[in-house]
Amino acid sequence: MISEHQKAITALVDATEAVLTALEKHKIDPDQLAEKAEFKIFVHLLKMVIDAQFNIPNELSEKLSNFYDEFDLDKAVKNTVH
C-alpha cells in the first residue's frame, strides 16, 4: 500500500514536471528555470498545497498561514492581472 507521503511526493513530481513542460512549450528553458530561486520557492509552496490535500503536516504551511494577510496577495493580483 502506498503511503500518503509517497502519494504526495508523486503528485509533487508530476505537477512540477507538468509546469516545466508547459513552460518549455513557450520557449522557457526548464533546466535554467529549475535552478532559479523563485522556482525553488514555487516548488516548496506547491509541496505545501499538496501536503495539505493529503493531511500531511507542513511546517512551511504553518509559518505562511500567519503571514497571508500581510502579503495582501489577492489585492496585488487584482492590480496586476489584466
Secondary structure, DSSP 4 states (H G I P E B T S, - for coil): ---HHHHHHHHHHHHHHHHHHHHHTTT--HHHHHHSHHHHHHHHHHHHHHHHHTT---HHHHHHHTTHHHHTHHHHHHHH--
